[in-house]
Amino acid sequence: MNLKILFALLGLTFITAVLASQKLLIHYTIEIIIILSILKFYGVVFYFMELKEAHLFWKTSIFIFTFLFAIITVIMI
């Protein structure tokens, strides 16, 4: 199970690197990279740090943190 997540994280990292290095005319490149980074964050937190077995408070706080991170980052762009 951890190998699947590891390869998924590596794939998301590769996609993020390709998007960041290309001079594409995609208007929403930064938003796509932010979404991919949040997915990678969830993969690391829930599978490798085993937050999936933690108390509901910690799970909720992670979702609130990432939501606020995404909103603030998009507003600052």
TAJO-V824538 format. One record per backbone hydrogen bond with DSSP energy under -1.0 kcal/mol. NH is the residue of the N-H (numbers start at 1). CO is the residue of the C=O. Records with the same first field share a line. If there is no record, write none. Layout:
NH = CO  CO
This chain:
5 = 1
6 = 2
7 = 3
8 = 4
9 = 5
10 = 6
11 = 7
12 = 8
13 = 9
14 = 10
15 = 11
16 = 12
17 = 13
18 = 14
19 = 15
20 = 16
21 = 17
22 = 18
29 = 26
32 = 28
33 = 29
34 = 30
35 = 31
36 = 32
37 = 33
38 = 34
39 = 35
40 = 36
41 = 37
42 = 38
43 = 39
44 = 40
45 = 41
46 = 42
47 = 43
49 = 44
51 = 45
52 = 46
53 = 50
54 = 51
59 = 55
60 = 56
61 = 57
62 = 58
63 = 59
64 = 60
65 = 61
66 = 62
67 = 63
68 = 64
69 = 65
70 = 66
71 = 67
72 = 68
73 = 69
74 = 70
75 = 71
76 = 72
